Amino acid sequence: MHSQTPTALPLAFAALHGADQLALAALPLIAALHLGAGPGLTGALVAAQGAAWLLVALPAGVLADRMDRRRLLAGGGLAAATGFALAFLAAGQPVLLALAAFLGAGGVVAAALAACALLPALVPRPALPAANARLELGRALATLAAAPAAGLLAAWGLPQAGLGLAAMAAMLAAGLAWLLPPLPARQLAEQPGLAAAVAEGARFVRRQPLLRAIALAAIAWNAGFFALMAVAVPLALGPLGLEAGTTGLALGCYGAGLVAGALLAPAAARALPLGQVLLSGPGLSVLGVAALVLAPGAVTLAACMALLGFGPMLWQVAQTSLRQAVTPPGLLGRVGAVMQVAVFGVRPLGALAGGAVAAWLGAPAAVWLAALGFGLSLLAVATSQLAPLRELPEAVA
């Protein structure tokens, strides 16, 4: 076991998410500029990529618990590179483009689950928060850089080039996987079928009180966040009276908050009890949306988005470290997959609810819906065994 995360793992994690975000940014640009498509086809292409995070996660989580995780990280990276390369070649054919984007994103899902399940074998328990912060910093920086890079390529008349860049980033992740130190073979018991294996992971989350509270808090927060995101631009351009440029700058503060949170997460883990760090994610989210409700404007929108990046990034690092600490090694992949499916499954529901409330009562009303989601998330942490935690507990079967 190494005293700090091998550099190859955070680099591979950043490359994976950079590939995913590049493809996510490139697909709408290809639809509009290369295919001349309207919102229907654009949404279908984005949905095809996003569907992988729901449909691939559970079987990939089973694989992460059954095979060499370093091989799965490399294999997932290769699958992602293949998918995004095929998407680049099929940019003029919408059906093939959608299928290839799904394959690419599916590779990212499998590799990302493998990376998170691999981390506890590479660092000692007390170093998990700092190691997870390095992973999340790479993810945040990749998210910040991807959209401008894809936009620049599109401005040069090459919108599909973003997919080629995504393929190269995924290939880089696959290569970096083999720079990780080899790990001793894990002794695996007789394996149940796919459905039984997934059910075992879900049961563990349901029965483990800390993980159950994390799941409830994450579901409520994501529902609130996507309700807000569904109306953020109409809210800014309409009731807030902002120009498009100002709106973009204000919403971009979310990425800056993510980066700041990832940079400060190790210090927060050292200085604060774990429970307080876990409270900070939903707590700062409530504070941000309250400011937006009480004093709507460009400054409070920017502050709200910054807090929605900063606090939940502290939460993300802390809850990931806690999840890794209390989950038996043989269940890490499936537990991560179950959490991911729960969170990604509620996101479209939150967006639909936000849009429906905005259409019925106006965009400002959807902000109250977001506030409700963040408040329920805070309540889930504050009333659970998470709040009194001072440090990472031992694994509990």
TORKOL-4160 file (C-alpha; in steps of 0.2 Angstrom, whole numbers, padded with zeros to 4 digits, m for minus):
397
<pt num="1" X="0000" Y="0000" Z="0000"/>
<pt num="2" X="0007" Y="0017" Z="m0005"/>
<pt num="3" X="0008" Y="0032" Z="0006"/>
<pt num="4" X="0000" Y="0043" Z="m0007"/>
<pt num="5" X="m0010" Y="0041" Z="m0023"/>
<pt num="6" X="0000" Y="0036" Z="m0038"/>
<pt num="7" X="0000" Y="0051" Z="m0049"/>
<pt num="8" X="m0006" Y="0040" Z="m0064"/>
<pt num="9" X="m0023" Y="0037" Z="m0055"/>
<pt num="10" X="m0029" Y="0056" Z="m0054"/>
<pt num="11" X="m0022" Y="0059" Z="m0071"/>
<pt num="12" X="m0032" Y="0044" Z="m0078"/>
<pt num="13" X="m0047" Y="0050" Z="m0069"/>
<pt num="14" X="m0046" Y="0068" Z="m0076"/>
<pt num="15" X="m0043" Y="0061" Z="m0093"/>
<pt num="16" X="m0058" Y="0050" Z="m0092"/>
<pt num="17" X="m0070" Y="0064" Z="m0087"/>
<pt num="18" X="m0062" Y="0076" Z="m0099"/>
<pt num="19" X="m0066" Y="0064" Z="m0113"/>
<pt num="20" X="m0084" Y="0062" Z="m0107"/>
<pt num="21" X="m0086" Y="0081" Z="m0105"/>
<pt num="22" X="m0078" Y="0085" Z="m0122"/>
<pt num="23" X="m0091" Y="0073" Z="m0130"/>
<pt num="24" X="m0105" Y="0080" Z="m0120"/>
<pt num="25" X="m0100" Y="0098" Z="m0126"/>
<pt num="26" X="m0097" Y="0092" Z="m0144"/>
<pt num="27" X="m0113" Y="0083" Z="m0148"/>
<pt num="28" X="m0124" Y="0098" Z="m0147"/>
<pt num="29" X="m0112" Y="0108" Z="m0158"/>
<pt num="30" X="m0111" Y="0094" Z="m0171"/>
<pt num="31" X="m0130" Y="0093" Z="m0171"/>
<pt num="32" X="m0132" Y="0111" Z="m0174"/>
<pt num="33" X="m0117" Y="0115" Z="m0185"/>
<pt num="34" X="m0114" Y="0099" Z="m0194"/>
<pt num="35" X="m0131" Y="0091" Z="m0195"/>
<pt num="36" X="m0142" Y="0107" Z="m0195"/>
<pt num="37" X="m0153" Y="0098" Z="m0182"/>
<pt num="38" X="m0166" Y="0106" Z="m0171"/>
<pt num="39" X="m0168" Y="0103" Z="m0152"/>
<pt num="40" X="m0176" Y="0086" Z="m0154"/>
<pt num="41" X="m0161" Y="0078" Z="m0162"/>
<pt num="42" X="m0149" Y="0087" Z="m0151"/>
<pt num="43" X="m0158" Y="0081" Z="m0135"/>
<pt num="44" X="m0158" Y="0063" Z="m0142"/>
<pt num="45" X="m0139" Y="0064" Z="m0144"/>
<pt num="46" X="m0136" Y="0070" Z="m0127"/>
<pt num="47" X="m0148" Y="0058" Z="m0120"/>
<pt num="48" X="m0139" Y="0043" Z="m0128"/>
<pt num="49" X="m0123" Y="0048" Z="m0120"/>
<pt num="50" X="m0131" Y="0051" Z="m0103"/>
<pt num="51" X="m0140" Y="0035" Z="m0104"/>
<pt num="52" X="m0124" Y="0025" Z="m0102"/>
<pt num="53" X="m0122" Y="0032" Z="m0084"/>
<pt num="54" X="m0139" Y="0023" Z="m0080"/>
<pt num="55" X="m0138" Y="0008" Z="m0090"/>
<pt num="56" X="m0120" Y="0003" Z="m0089"/>
<pt num="57" X="m0117" Y="0007" Z="m0071"/>
<pt num="58" X="m0124" Y="m0008" Z="m0062"/>
<pt num="59" X="m0116" Y="m0022" Z="m0073"/>
<pt num="60" X="m0100" Y="m0012" Z="m0073"/>
<pt num="61" X="m0100" Y="m0011" Z="m0054"/>
<pt num="62" X="m0102" Y="m0030" Z="m0054"/>
<pt num="63" X="m0087" Y="m0031" Z="m0065"/>
<pt num="64" X="m0077" Y="m0020" Z="m0054"/>
<pt num="65" X="m0080" Y="m0032" Z="m0040"/>
<pt num="66" X="m0075" Y="m0048" Z="m0050"/>
<pt num="67" X="m0060" Y="m0043" Z="m0061"/>
<pt num="68" X="m0043" Y="m0034" Z="m0059"/>
<pt num="69" X="m0049" Y="m0016" Z="m0057"/>
<pt num="70" X="m0033" Y="m0010" Z="m0065"/>
<pt num="71" X="m0038" Y="m0020" Z="m0081"/>
<pt num="72" X="m0055" Y="m0014" Z="m0080"/>
<pt num="73" X="m0049" Y="0004" Z="m0079"/>
<pt num="74" X="m0038" Y="0001" Z="m0094"/>
<pt num="75" X="m0052" Y="m0008" Z="m0104"/>
<pt num="76" X="m0065" Y="0005" Z="m0100"/>
<pt num="77" X="m0053" Y="0018" Z="m0106"/>
<pt num="78" X="m0050" Y="0008" Z="m0122"/>
<pt num="79" X="m0069" Y="0006" Z="m0125"/>
<pt num="80" X="m0072" Y="0024" Z="m0122"/>
<pt num="81" X="m0058" Y="0029" Z="m0135"/>
<pt num="82" X="m0066" Y="0017" Z="m0147"/>
<pt num="83" X="m0083" Y="0024" Z="m0145"/>
<pt num="84" X="m0078" Y="0042" Z="m0146"/>
<pt num="85" X="m0067" Y="0038" Z="m0161"/>
<pt num="86" X="m0082" Y="0029" Z="m0170"/>
<pt num="87" X="m0093" Y="0044" Z="m0166"/>
<pt num="88" X="m0080" Y="0056" Z="m0174"/>
<pt num="89" X="m0081" Y="0045" Z="m0190"/>
<pt num="90" X="m0100" Y="0044" Z="m0189"/>
<pt num="91" X="m0103" Y="0062" Z="m0186"/>
<pt num="92" X="m0114" Y="0064" Z="m0201"/>
<pt num="93" X="m0125" Y="0049" Z="m0197"/>
<pt num="94" X="m0136" Y="0053" Z="m0182"/>
<pt num="95" X="m0141" Y="0035" Z="m0177"/>
<pt num="96" X="m0123" Y="0028" Z="m0178"/>
<pt num="97" X="m0117" Y="0044" Z="m0169"/>
<pt num="98" X="m0129" Y="0041" Z="m0155"/>
<pt num="99" X="m0124" Y="0023" Z="m0153"/>
<pt num="100" X="m0105" Y="0027" Z="m0153"/>
<pt num="101" X="m0108" Y="0041" Z="m0140"/>
<pt num="102" X="m0117" Y="0028" Z="m0129"/>
<pt num="103" X="m0102" Y="0016" Z="m0131"/>
<pt num="104" X="m0089" Y="0029" Z="m0127"/>
<pt num="105" X="m0099" Y="0035" Z="m0112"/>
<pt num="106" X="m0101" Y="0017" Z="m0106"/>
<pt num="107" X="m0082" Y="0015" Z="m0106"/>
<pt num="108" X="m0080" Y="0030" Z="m0096"/>
<pt num="109" X="m0093" Y="0024" Z="m0083"/>
<pt num="110" X="m0084" Y="0007" Z="m0081"/>
<pt num="111" X="m0067" Y="0015" Z="m0080"/>
<pt num="112" X="m0073" Y="0028" Z="m0067"/>
<pt num="113" X="m0081" Y="0015" Z="m0056"/>
<pt num="114" X="m0065" Y="0004" Z="m0057"/>
<pt num="115" X="m0054" Y="0020" Z="m0052"/>
<pt num="116" X="m0065" Y="0024" Z="m0037"/>
<pt num="117" X="m0065" Y="0005" Z="m0031"/>
<pt num="118" X="m0046" Y="0004" Z="m0034"/>
<pt num="119" X="m0041" Y="0019" Z="m0023"/>
<pt num="120" X="m0043" Y="0012" Z="m0006"/>
<pt num="121" X="m0030" Y="m0002" Z="m0011"/>
<pt num="122" X="m0018" Y="0011" Z="m0015"/>
<pt num="123" X="m0018" Y="0023" Z="0000"/>
<pt num="124" X="m0020" Y="0021" Z="0019"/>
<pt num="125" X="m0037" Y="0025" Z="0026"/>
<pt num="126" X="m0032" Y="0042" Z="0034"/>
<pt num="127" X="m0026" Y="0048" Z="0017"/>
<pt num="128" X="m0042" Y="0044" Z="0008"/>
<pt num="129" X="m0049" Y="0062" Z="0009"/>
<pt num="130" X="m0034" Y="0070" Z="0001"/>
<pt num="131" X="m0033" Y="0056" Z="m0012"/>
<pt num="132" X="m0051" Y="0058" Z="m0017"/>
<pt num="133" X="m0048" Y="0077" Z="m0017"/>
<pt num="134" X="m0035" Y="0075" Z="m0030"/>
<pt num="135" X="m0047" Y="0064" Z="m0041"/>
<pt num="136" X="m0061" Y="0077" Z="m0039"/>
<pt num="137" X="m0049" Y="0092" Z="m0043"/>
<pt num="138" X="m0044" Y="0083" Z="m0060"/>
<pt num="139" X="m0063" Y="0080" Z="m0063"/>
<pt num="140" X="m0067" Y="0099" Z="m0060"/>
<pt num="141" X="m0053" Y="0105" Z="m0070"/>
<pt num="142" X="m0058" Y="0094" Z="m0085"/>
<pt num="143" X="m0076" Y="0100" Z="m0083"/>
<pt num="144" X="m0070" Y="0118" Z="m0084"/>
<pt num="145" X="m0059" Y="0115" Z="m0099"/>
<pt num="146" X="m0070" Y="0104" Z="m0110"/>
<pt num="147" X="m0083" Y="0116" Z="m0115"/>
<pt num="148" X="m0072" Y="0130" Z="m0120"/>
<pt num="149" X="m0061" Y="0118" Z="m0130"/>
<pt num="150" X="m0075" Y="0110" Z="m0139"/>
<pt num="151" X="m0082" Y="0128" Z="m0143"/>
<pt num="152" X="m0065" Y="0134" Z="m0150"/>
<pt num="153" X="m0064" Y="0119" Z="m0161"/>
<pt num="154" X="m0082" Y="0122" Z="m0167"/>
<pt num="155" X="m0077" Y="0140" Z="m0170"/>
<pt num="156" X="m0063" Y="0134" Z="m0182"/>
<pt num="157" X="m0077" Y="0124" Z="m0192"/>
<pt num="158" X="m0072" Y="0107" Z="m0184"/>
<pt num="159" X="m0086" Y="0103" Z="m0171"/>
<pt num="160" X="m0083" Y="0085" Z="m0173"/>
<pt num="161" X="m0065" Y="0087" Z="m0168"/>
<pt num="162" X="m0071" Y="0087" Z="m0150"/>
<pt num="163" X="m0075" Y="0069" Z="m0152"/>
<pt num="164" X="m0058" Y="0065" Z="m0158"/>
<pt num="165" X="m0050" Y="0074" Z="m0144"/>
<pt num="166" X="m0061" Y="0064" Z="m0132"/>
<pt num="167" X="m0055" Y="0048" Z="m0140"/>
<pt num="168" X="m0037" Y="0054" Z="m0137"/>
<pt num="169" X="m0041" Y="0058" Z="m0119"/>
<pt num="170" X="m0049" Y="0041" Z="m0116"/>
<pt num="171" X="m0034" Y="0032" Z="m0124"/>
<pt num="172" X="m0022" Y="0042" Z="m0112"/>
<pt num="173" X="m0032" Y="0036" Z="m0097"/>
<pt num="174" X="m0031" Y="0018" Z="m0103"/>
<pt num="175" X="m0012" Y="0020" Z="m0105"/>
<pt num="176" X="m0010" Y="0028" Z="m0088"/>
<pt num="177" X="m0019" Y="0013" Z="m0080"/>
<pt num="178" X="m0004" Y="0002" Z="m0083"/>
<pt num="179" X="0007" Y="0014" Z="m0074"/>
<pt num="180" X="m0002" Y="0010" Z="m0058"/>
<pt num="181" X="0007" Y="m0002" Z="m0046"/>
<pt num="182" X="0001" Y="m0021" Z="m0047"/>
<pt num="183" X="m0010" Y="m0026" Z="m0033"/>
<pt num="184" X="m0011" Y="m0043" Z="m0025"/>
<pt num="185" X="m0025" Y="m0054" Z="m0032"/>
<pt num="186" X="m0041" Y="m0053" Z="m0022"/>
<pt num="187" X="m0049" Y="m0069" Z="m0016"/>
<pt num="188" X="m0066" Y="m0070" Z="m0023"/>
<pt num="189" X="m0080" Y="m0081" Z="m0016"/>
<pt num="190" X="m0092" Y="m0090" Z="m0028"/>
<pt num="191" X="m0100" Y="m0077" Z="m0038"/>
<pt num="192" X="m0119" Y="m0075" Z="m0039"/>
<pt num="193" X="m0128" Y="m0070" Z="m0055"/>
<pt num="194" X="m0129" Y="m0052" Z="m0061"/>
<pt num="195" X="m0145" Y="m0048" Z="m0053"/>
<pt num="196" X="m0141" Y="m0056" Z="m0037"/>
<pt num="197" X="m0124" Y="m0047" Z="m0037"/>
<pt num="198" X="m0132" Y="m0030" Z="m0040"/>
<pt num="199" X="m0145" Y="m0034" Z="m0026"/>
<pt num="200" X="m0131" Y="m0038" Z="m0014"/>
<pt num="201" X="m0124" Y="m0021" Z="m0017"/>
<pt num="202" X="m0141" Y="m0013" Z="m0015"/>
<pt num="203" X="m0145" Y="m0022" Z="0001"/>
<pt num="204" X="m0128" Y="m0017" Z="0009"/>
<pt num="205" X="m0132" Y="0002" Z="0005"/>
<pt num="206" X="m0150" Y="0000" Z="0012"/>
<pt num="207" X="m0144" Y="m0009" Z="0028"/>
<pt num="208" X="m0129" Y="0002" Z="0032"/>
<pt num="209" X="m0135" Y="0017" Z="0040"/>
<pt num="210" X="m0121" Y="0029" Z="0035"/>
<pt num="211" X="m0123" Y="0024" Z="0017"/>
<pt num="212" X="m0142" Y="0025" Z="0017"/>
<pt num="213" X="m0141" Y="0043" Z="0024"/>
<pt num="214" X="m0128" Y="0047" Z="0011"/>
<pt num="215" X="m0139" Y="0040" Z="m0003"/>
<pt num="216" X="m0155" Y="0050" Z="0003"/>
<pt num="217" X="m0145" Y="0066" Z="0005"/>
<pt num="218" X="m0138" Y="0064" Z="m0012"/>
<pt num="219" X="m0154" Y="0060" Z="m0020"/>
<pt num="220" X="m0163" Y="0075" Z="m0013"/>
<pt num="221" X="m0148" Y="0087" Z="m0017"/>
<pt num="222" X="m0147" Y="0081" Z="m0035"/>
<pt num="223" X="m0166" Y="0083" Z="m0038"/>
<pt num="224" X="m0165" Y="0101" Z="m0031"/>
<pt num="225" X="m0150" Y="0105" Z="m0041"/>
<pt num="226" X="m0157" Y="0099" Z="m0058"/>
<pt num="227" X="m0173" Y="0108" Z="m0054"/>
<pt num="228" X="m0163" Y="0124" Z="m0053"/>
<pt num="229" X="m0152" Y="0120" Z="m0068"/>
<pt num="230" X="m0168" Y="0118" Z="m0078"/>
<pt num="231" X="m0173" Y="0136" Z="m0075"/>
<pt num="232" X="m0157" Y="0145" Z="m0072"/>
<pt num="233" X="m0155" Y="0152" Z="m0089"/>
<pt num="234" X="m0173" Y="0157" Z="m0091"/>
<pt num="235" X="m0173" Y="0164" Z="m0074"/>
<pt num="236" X="m0157" Y="0175" Z="m0077"/>
<pt num="237" X="m0163" Y="0181" Z="m0094"/>
<pt num="238" X="m0181" Y="0184" Z="m0089"/>
<pt num="239" X="m0185" Y="0189" Z="m0071"/>
<pt num="240" X="m0167" Y="0194" Z="m0066"/>
<pt num="241" X="m0165" Y="0204" Z="m0082"/>
<pt num="242" X="m0147" Y="0199" Z="m0086"/>
<pt num="243" X="m0139" Y="0199" Z="m0103"/>
<pt num="244" X="m0132" Y="0183" Z="m0110"/>
<pt num="245" X="m0114" Y="0187" Z="m0107"/>
<pt num="246" X="m0117" Y="0191" Z="m0088"/>
<pt num="247" X="m0128" Y="0175" Z="m0087"/>
<pt num="248" X="m0114" Y="0164" Z="m0093"/>
<pt num="249" X="m0101" Y="0172" Z="m0081"/>
<pt num="250" X="m0113" Y="0170" Z="m0066"/>
<pt num="251" X="m0117" Y="0152" Z="m0071"/>
<pt num="252" X="m0098" Y="0148" Z="m0074"/>
<pt num="253" X="m0095" Y="0152" Z="m0055"/>
<pt num="254" X="m0101" Y="0134" Z="m0052"/>
<pt num="255" X="m0085" Y="0127" Z="m0060"/>
<pt num="256" X="m0074" Y="0140" Z="m0050"/>
<pt num="257" X="m0083" Y="0134" Z="m0034"/>
<pt num="258" X="m0079" Y="0115" Z="m0039"/>
<pt num="259" X="m0061" Y="0119" Z="m0041"/>
<pt num="260" X="m0060" Y="0129" Z="m0025"/>
<pt num="261" X="m0069" Y="0115" Z="m0016"/>
<pt num="262" X="m0057" Y="0102" Z="m0022"/>
<pt num="263" X="m0042" Y="0112" Z="m0018"/>
<pt num="264" X="m0048" Y="0115" Z="0000"/>
<pt num="265" X="m0055" Y="0098" Z="0004"/>
<pt num="266" X="m0039" Y="0091" Z="0011"/>
<pt num="267" X="m0038" Y="0106" Z="0023"/>
<pt num="268" X="m0056" Y="0104" Z="0028"/>
<pt num="269" X="m0054" Y="0086" Z="0032"/>
<pt num="270" X="m0039" Y="0090" Z="0043"/>
<pt num="271" X="m0047" Y="0105" Z="0052"/>
<pt num="272" X="m0065" Y="0100" Z="0054"/>
<pt num="273" X="m0074" Y="0084" Z="0061"/>
<pt num="274" X="m0081" Y="0073" Z="0046"/>
<pt num="275" X="m0099" Y="0077" Z="0051"/>
<pt num="276" X="m0097" Y="0095" Z="0049"/>
<pt num="277" X="m0089" Y="0093" Z="0032"/>
<pt num="278" X="m0104" Y="0082" Z="0027"/>
<pt num="279" X="m0116" Y="0096" Z="0033"/>
<pt num="280" X="m0107" Y="0109" Z="0023"/>
<pt num="281" X="m0113" Y="0103" Z="0006"/>
<pt num="282" X="m0131" Y="0104" Z="0008"/>
<pt num="283" X="m0129" Y="0118" Z="0021"/>
<pt num="284" X="m0120" Y="0130" Z="0009"/>
<pt num="285" X="m0132" Y="0125" Z="m0005"/>
<pt num="286" X="m0147" Y="0131" Z="0006"/>
<pt num="287" X="m0137" Y="0147" Z="0010"/>
<pt num="288" X="m0134" Y="0150" Z="m0008"/>
<pt num="289" X="m0151" Y="0148" Z="m0014"/>
<pt num="290" X="m0158" Y="0158" Z="0000"/>
<pt num="291" X="m0147" Y="0173" Z="m0005"/>
<pt num="292" X="m0154" Y="0171" Z="m0023"/>
<pt num="293" X="m0172" Y="0171" Z="m0016"/>
<pt num="294" X="m0170" Y="0185" Z="m0004"/>
<pt num="295" X="m0160" Y="0197" Z="m0016"/>
<pt num="296" X="m0161" Y="0191" Z="m0034"/>
<pt num="297" X="m0148" Y="0198" Z="m0046"/>
<pt num="298" X="m0132" Y="0194" Z="m0055"/>
<pt num="299" X="m0121" Y="0195" Z="m0039"/>
<pt num="300" X="m0132" Y="0183" Z="m0029"/>
<pt num="301" X="m0134" Y="0171" Z="m0044"/>
<pt num="302" X="m0115" Y="0170" Z="m0046"/>
<pt num="303" X="m0113" Y="0168" Z="m0027"/>
<pt num="304" X="m0126" Y="0154" Z="m0027"/>
<pt num="305" X="m0118" Y="0145" Z="m0041"/>
<pt num="306" X="m0101" Y="0146" Z="m0033"/>
<pt num="307" X="m0108" Y="0139" Z="m0016"/>
<pt num="308" X="m0117" Y="0125" Z="m0026"/>
<pt num="309" X="m0099" Y="0120" Z="m0032"/>
<pt num="310" X="m0089" Y="0123" Z="m0017"/>
<pt num="311" X="m0099" Y="0115" Z="m0003"/>
<pt num="312" X="m0105" Y="0100" Z="m0012"/>
<pt num="313" X="m0087" Y="0097" Z="m0018"/>
<pt num="314" X="m0082" Y="0096" Z="0000"/>
<pt num="315" X="m0096" Y="0084" Z="0003"/>
<pt num="316" X="m0091" Y="0074" Z="m0012"/>
<pt num="317" X="m0074" Y="0071" Z="m0006"/>
<pt num="318" X="m0080" Y="0067" Z="0011"/>
<pt num="319" X="m0094" Y="0055" Z="0007"/>
<pt num="320" X="m0083" Y="0046" Z="m0006"/>
<pt num="321" X="m0070" Y="0043" Z="0007"/>
<pt num="322" X="m0083" Y="0038" Z="0020"/>
<pt num="323" X="m0091" Y="0026" Z="0007"/>
<pt num="324" X="m0074" Y="0018" Z="0003"/>
<pt num="325" X="m0070" Y="0016" Z="0022"/>
<pt num="326" X="m0086" Y="0007" Z="0027"/>
<pt num="327" X="m0088" Y="m0004" Z="0012"/>
<pt num="328" X="m0080" Y="m0021" Z="0011"/>
<pt num="329" X="m0067" Y="m0021" Z="m0003"/>
<pt num="330" X="m0077" Y="m0035" Z="m0013"/>
<pt num="331" X="m0092" Y="m0023" Z="m0013"/>
<pt num="332" X="m0084" Y="m0007" Z="m0018"/>
<pt num="333" X="m0089" Y="m0008" Z="m0036"/>
<pt num="334" X="m0107" Y="m0012" Z="m0034"/>
<pt num="335" X="m0110" Y="0000" Z="m0020"/>
<pt num="336" X="m0103" Y="0014" Z="m0030"/>
<pt num="337" X="m0114" Y="0009" Z="m0045"/>
<pt num="338" X="m0130" Y="0008" Z="m0034"/>
<pt num="339" X="m0126" Y="0026" Z="m0028"/>
<pt num="340" X="m0123" Y="0032" Z="m0045"/>
<pt num="341" X="m0139" Y="0025" Z="m0053"/>
<pt num="342" X="m0149" Y="0032" Z="m0038"/>
<pt num="343" X="m0142" Y="0050" Z="m0041"/>
<pt num="344" X="m0142" Y="0049" Z="m0060"/>
<pt num="345" X="m0160" Y="0042" Z="m0060"/>
<pt num="346" X="m0167" Y="0057" Z="m0050"/>
<pt num="347" X="m0158" Y="0070" Z="m0061"/>
<pt num="348" X="m0170" Y="0070" Z="m0075"/>
<pt num="349" X="m0185" Y="0069" Z="m0063"/>
<pt num="350" X="m0178" Y="0085" Z="m0054"/>
<pt num="351" X="m0176" Y="0094" Z="m0071"/>
<pt num="352" X="m0194" Y="0089" Z="m0077"/>
<pt num="353" X="m0201" Y="0095" Z="m0060"/>
<pt num="354" X="m0191" Y="0112" Z="m0061"/>
<pt num="355" X="m0197" Y="0115" Z="m0079"/>
<pt num="356" X="m0215" Y="0110" Z="m0074"/>
<pt num="357" X="m0216" Y="0122" Z="m0059"/>
<pt num="358" X="m0208" Y="0136" Z="m0069"/>
<pt num="359" X="m0221" Y="0133" Z="m0083"/>
<pt num="360" X="m0235" Y="0134" Z="m0070"/>
<pt num="361" X="m0230" Y="0147" Z="m0058"/>
<pt num="362" X="m0215" Y="0155" Z="m0066"/>
<pt num="363" X="m0196" Y="0152" Z="m0065"/>
<pt num="364" X="m0194" Y="0160" Z="m0047"/>
<pt num="365" X="m0205" Y="0147" Z="m0040"/>
<pt num="366" X="m0193" Y="0133" Z="m0046"/>
<pt num="367" X="m0180" Y="0141" Z="m0035"/>
<pt num="368" X="m0191" Y="0137" Z="m0020"/>
<pt num="369" X="m0192" Y="0119" Z="m0027"/>
<pt num="370" X="m0173" Y="0118" Z="m0027"/>
<pt num="371" X="m0172" Y="0125" Z="m0010"/>
<pt num="372" X="m0184" Y="0111" Z="m0004"/>
<pt num="373" X="m0172" Y="0098" Z="m0011"/>
<pt num="374" X="m0157" Y="0106" Z="m0003"/>
<pt num="375" X="m0166" Y="0108" Z="0013"/>
<pt num="376" X="m0171" Y="0089" Z="0013"/>
<pt num="377" X="m0153" Y="0085" Z="0009"/>
<pt num="378" X="m0147" Y="0095" Z="0024"/>
<pt num="379" X="m0161" Y="0086" Z="0035"/>
<pt num="380" X="m0155" Y="0069" Z="0029"/>
<pt num="381" X="m0137" Y="0072" Z="0035"/>
<pt num="382" X="m0142" Y="0082" Z="0051"/>
<pt num="383" X="m0154" Y="0069" Z="0058"/>
<pt num="384" X="m0143" Y="0053" Z="0054"/>
<pt num="385" X="m0127" Y="0045" Z="0061"/>
<pt num="386" X="m0117" Y="0056" Z="0049"/>
<pt num="387" X="m0118" Y="0072" Z="0058"/>
<pt num="388" X="m0109" Y="0067" Z="0074"/>
<pt num="389" X="m0095" Y="0058" Z="0065"/>
<pt num="390" X="m0077" Y="0065" Z="0069"/>
<pt num="391" X="m0067" Y="0054" Z="0058"/>
<pt num="392" X="m0068" Y="0040" Z="0046"/>
<pt num="393" X="m0075" Y="0024" Z="0054"/>
<pt num="394" X="m0070" Y="0006" Z="0052"/>
<pt num="395" X="m0078" Y="m0005" Z="0039"/>
<pt num="396" X="m0094" Y="m0012" Z="0045"/>
<pt num="397" X="m0101" Y="m0028" Z="0036"/>
